[in-house]
């Protein structure tokens, strides 16, 4: 059993200074925390070249140095990654053109995931593809102000069949673990609310309504 | 670029004509909404030149609306150059001279960058600032963060931070009990 991290989840945890809590919650988990080489490139290598994010990149790198996160080479799955990406990028058409919605970075963790593994994805589009491609269609129609987006039912069914059963969590679920275990401080609803808002404001796909429900139920 | 879809060409022409009128009539706030008007076309066609047009509109809005920049000595000349380049770009696109149109948009980007350096916009380059804003808009429109990052040339770090401050995630589906049950099991939490 392993958690495969997408860049988006590592970035929101890094931007909110929550990486040390990742180290703490790893002690509760029997499986591996994994990032692919592509994710390594998008998070650590890229941020090392940007002054604004260099420090976060070093903090993330230290989790690798300490063995909290391990890196797996996704080269072995290059063919599968391309195949999945092409499939996901030919699910919706507008004016007879396929909408190219995902990139290799987002798909690179998917081929690794076996039945009991989990993907950690804060980014909305890839997660919608896995959990509810119909919602993605609604979103596209709403945002692009057109009903002319035509789904390719065959490809959508294939996406559902091939990746629809994968388990997905976000940084907010990992934050719940850190909160419940007292790693972020003494438990109180306001702290939990602040923690979730920090993640939201740094890119985790969670709505304010969902945060309210979350805090009321688990805070 | 040697071809542009007719619907997109008309869309971009309308945006450029709108920008020309806005700059000439000093209605600079209109440039902001003009920059968003071609986001749909960028999402579908993912052509660099379309993004560049949006970047020019957005950066012009930021530079021209700022009162302290309006008083700069370099401003009248900058406005003249921008109007002349917009006029040329419109003409090239009307005549379907796509390569020349692309070069003219590039000239506009250079003019914007040159002026922003002169007036010391912020620590951040005005064009990068605009790219991040437009990248966040593309993500809002349904493209993944990776695709938005590839089109704009900005990192996921910059786009995550920018999109977090918007309402992009307000339409995300409500809490999934399945996810909570899963993490409780994974990390052996009670309840």
Interface residues (C-beta under 8 A of the other chain):
Chain A: X1 X3 X7 X8 X11 X12 X15 X25 X28 X29 X42 X43 X46 X47 X50 X52 X53 X56 X94 X95 X97 X99 X100 X101 X102 X103 X104 X105 X106 X118 X122 X123 X124 X125 X126 X131 X132 X135 X136 X139 X140 X142 X143 X144 X145 X146 X167 X168 X169 X170 X173 X174 X176 X177 X180 X181 X200 X201 X202 X203 X204 X205 X206 X207 X208 X209 X210 X213 X214 X217 X218
Chain B: X5 X7 X40 X43 X44 X45 X46 X139 X140 X141 X142 X143 X144 X145 X146 X147 X149 X150 X155 X156 X157 X158 X159 X160 X161 X163 X164 X165 X168 X169 X170 X171 X172 X173 X174 X175 X176 X179 X180 X182 X183 X186 X187 X188 X189
